[in-house]
């Protein structure tokens, strides 16, 4: 289902994640990867910015939400609004029965059951990062011929910053 989802729906993806955690880093990293292969993306830890991005989305777009607990209020609110507007919602969470999962079209589950060690949540971030990378690689493999010129051009531009 995911591969057909990307062909027809995955146009723009504001990546929503909770403020005050390392998840905004994951969203920003993923947004940059998807931008390199031609998708209009945005990632912000600011809820107002997320709402503005959501207001400019249509039914042909997808929203990717990341919340380990699936209970993060702002992320759940974005998913609920998007779902009500007919925007496809892909969520990454550890809890299939969570509020976030209930407002999602596709739920990608992590499997992280480690306790925080001195407030370190690495065990929660790594599975989400892996799922985002799998989505990215899946698109690369499926659309390789179309994407290669975009990657080449992006690499040419990035080399300008290296010299």
N, C-alpha and C positions, 0 to 999 in steps of 0.2 A: 504493500500500500504506500509506503513512504516514497518509493521511486516514482510512482505515478503522481503522488502529491506534489513532488518537486517540479515535475514537468509542467503541470498546469496551474499550480497555485503559488509556489514559493517565489514571489517577486520581490517583496520588500519585507524585511524582518527586523523590527525593533526588538532588541533583546532586553527583556525586563528581568531585573534581579534585585534582591533586597539591598537597601542602603546600609552601610555600616558593616558589611561583610566583605569577603574576598570575591563573592560572586560577581560584582560589577566588573572585575578584572576578566572573568571568564566571558562575560557578555561582550566586552570590548574586544577581546582577542578573537572571538568567533565572528563578530561583526566585521572586523578587518579582513579575516580570511574570506568571508562570503563576498565582501566588496571587491576583493581581488579577482573574483570570477564573474563579476558583472551584476551582482545583486545590489540593489539600493538597500543599505542597512543603516541602522543607528543603534547606539547603545549609550544609555545614560543612567546614572544612579539617581538622578533627580526625577521624582515622580511627576512633577509638572511637565518636564520635557518628554517623559514617556507618554503622558496624556496627549500632548500636542502631536507627537508622532502618530499615536493611535487615531487621532481625529482626522488624519490625512490618509488613512488606510481605507481600502475597499475590500469587497468580497474576494477579489483575486489575490489578496495579500495573505501573509501568514505572520503570526506573532509567536515568538519563541520566549517562553517564560522559564526561569530557573529559580527553584526554591527547594532546598533540601527537605524541609518539613512539609511543604505544600500548604502552609498556613500563613505565609507572609502576607499581611493585609493588602498592601499596595499591589503586589504581584497578582494576588487573587482577584482584586478589583479590576485590574487591566484585563485579565483573562475573561472575566465575566462580561465586561463591556464588549470586548472583541467578539466573544462567542455570540452575544445577543445581536451584534451588528452583522453576523454572518462571516466574520473574518476567521480564518482557520487558526486554531491555537495548538501549538506543539509545546508540551510542558516536559520539563526534566525535574523529577522529584524522586524522593525515596519512599513515598507513601502513596500507594495506588488508591486509597480511599479518601484522600485529602480533598479539601475544597478546590485546590488548583486542578487536580485531576478531574474533578467533576465538571469543570468548565473548559475542558480540553478535548480536541478532536483526536489528538494522538498523545499518548502518555509514554514517555521514555523513562523507565525506572532505573534508578541507581541501586546499588546494594552496599550501603555503607552503614555499619552498625557499631563503629568504634566510638568510644567515649572521647570527649574533648580532653586533651592533655594540655594543661596550662592555657586554655582558650584557643588552642590550635585546632583548626578545622580542616586540615589538609585531607584527612580521610573522607571528608564530605565533598571537597572540591575536585579531587582527582577523578572520581567516576563521572561527574558532570562534564569535565573537560574531555574525557575519553568519548563520551556520547556526542559532544559537539564536533569533535574531530572525525568521528565515524560518519556523521551527517555530511561533513565537508568532503571527505574522501569518497563517499558514495556518489555525490554529485560530480566530483572530478572524474570518476570512472564512467559514469553514465553519459556524461556530456563532453568527454575528452576532446573530440574534434572541434567542438564549438568553443571550448574554454581555453585551449592551448594558446591561441593568439592573444587572448586577454592576459594570460599569465606571462607570456613573453613580453608584451608591451609594458605590463606592470613592473617586471624585472628590469627592463631597460630604464624606466623612470627611477626605480629604487637605486640603481647603480649611480645615478646622478648624485645621490646623497653619500655615496661611498668614496668618491674621488676627491 
